[in-house]
Amino acid sequence: SDSGLMMEDVMPACEQAEFDGSHQDCFVPLSNGRVIVRMSGLSEDEWGDPVETVDLTFRRDDGLVQSFADRLGSSFLHPGGSDIDGDGDDEMLLPQATGNVNTTWRVWVQGERGFTEAGEVNGIEVAPQGEGLVAVPARSSAAEWETAYYRVEDGRLQGVFSVATDLSAGSCSVTDWGGLENIGLTVDQAAARYCETQ
């Protein structure tokens, strides 16, 4: 409706929206449109933390309109959009929970017909790594972290491998999740490319 579109025009961008214990209606600008995020309900998870139901509307520049629903968990972070796999289309990242350092994100990937839910990841950030890889570093202490690497295949996040780093011990190890061969690397080649011990 026209009044709904007028309301969208005065909504803040999600990255500028206020958080006062709950999220507010906002929009996520994308390279090819925007996603309107509207809070539609409030409940609690099994630990008593707030869970907000959200209605999302994707308005792509070419005229496609897609509506879908999800939830936002106990996180002060806002929904965001970023091209995490380097394909030129922004994905949606919806915060599910934030701990001391890491956040669990539900990832929605964009395809020809709009967004599909791709899975959840947990870490400090979700970022493109190049060659179609998505890097998700997660800290367990100031000197220890693990970076999980994913690819988007058939609209889903598929784990490829992880790299565990312990700077206090000067160690780094690669764990193959069954995907290294698909990207043309051995465990040793992945360690040489992705390990940091300094």
Protein Blocks (a to p, Z undefined) as FASTA:
>chain_A
ZZlmmmmmmpccfklpccehiacddddddfkbccddddfbdcddfkopacdddddddddf
kopacdddddddddfbdcddddfkonopacddddfbdcfkbccdddddddfkocadfbdc
ddfbdcdebjhiacddddfbfkbccddddddeehiacdfbdcdddfknopacdddehlmm
mnopafklmmmmmpccZZ
